[in-house]
Amino acid sequence: MENLKALKATSVRLDDETLERVGQIAEAMERPRVWLMSEAIKQYVAREEWAAYKIDKAVDAADEGKLIEHSTVKAKWEAKRGTQLD
């Protein structure tokens, strides 16, 4: 279990509908709403950090001239999409 002393309280303002939906999900998961909101924020932050890291890496690669031809990228994605449709 997380160290409760390390946690800080904060508040989030949500409209009634969103708060109700959060409550329904938390109830279905048999978790407190605060746990669900904390998890959602953690996942959001991790995803945004990952995206920023990948963007920085891509910009650095482009600055170094490490580029891929559009036709190569397009062929790769078309092949991937084709296997997912099978």
C-alpha positions in Angstrom: 0.0 0.0 0.0 1.2 3.5 -0.7 2.7 5.6 2.0 -0.1 7.8 3.1 2.3 10.4 4.6 3.7 11.0 1.1 0.3 11.8 -0.4 -1.0 15.4 -0.6 -4.6 16.4 -0.7 -5.9 18.5 -3.6 -9.3 19.2 -5.1 -10.8 18.8 -8.5 -13.9 20.4 -9.8 -16.1 18.2 -11.9 -19.5 18.6 -13.4 -22.3 16.5 -11.9 -22.4 14.1 -14.8 -18.7 13.3 -14.7 -18.7 12.9 -11.0 -21.6 10.5 -11.2 -19.8 8.5 -13.9 -16.6 8.4 -11.8 -18.7 7.2 -8.9 -20.3 4.4 -11.0 -17.0 3.2 -12.2 -15.5 3.3 -8.7 -18.5 1.4 -7.3 -18.2 -1.3 -10.1 -14.5 -1.7 -9.2 -15.2 -1.7 -5.5 -12.8 1.1 -5.0 -13.2 4.6 -3.5 -13.7 7.5 -6.0 -10.5 9.1 -4.7 -8.6 6.0 -5.7 -10.1 6.0 -9.2 -9.4 9.7 -9.7 -5.8 9.2 -8.5 -5.2 6.3 -10.8 -6.7 8.3 -13.8 -4.4 11.2 -13.1 -1.3 9.0 -12.7 -2.1 7.2 -16.0 -2.7 10.5 -17.8 0.6 12.0 -16.5 2.5 8.9 -17.5 1.0 8.9 -21.0 1.7 12.6 -21.5 5.3 12.2 -20.3 5.8 9.3 -22.7 4.4 11.4 -25.6 6.6 14.4 -24.8 9.7 12.1 -24.6 8.8 10.4 -28.0 8.3 13.8 -29.6 11.6 15.1 -28.3 13.3 12.0 -29.6 11.7 12.4 -33.0 12.7 16.1 -33.2 16.3 15.2 -32.2 16.4 12.5 -34.9 15.0 14.9 -37.5 17.6 17.6 -36.5 20.3 14.9 -37.1 18.9 14.2 -40.5 17.6 10.7 -39.5 14.4 10.8 -41.6 12.4 8.1 -43.3 10.8 8.5 -46.7 7.1 8.9 -46.7 6.6 5.9 -49.0 8.4 3.7 -46.5 6.3 4.8 -43.6 3.1 4.5 -45.6 4.0 1.0 -46.8 4.7 -0.1 -43.2 1.4 1.2 -41.9 -0.6 -0.3 -44.8 1.0 -3.7 -44.1 0.3 -3.4 -40.4 -3.3 -2.3 -41.1 -3.7 -5.2 -43.5 -2.7 -7.8 -40.9 -5.1 -6.3 -38.3 -8.1 -6.5 -40.7 -7.5 -10.3 -41.3 
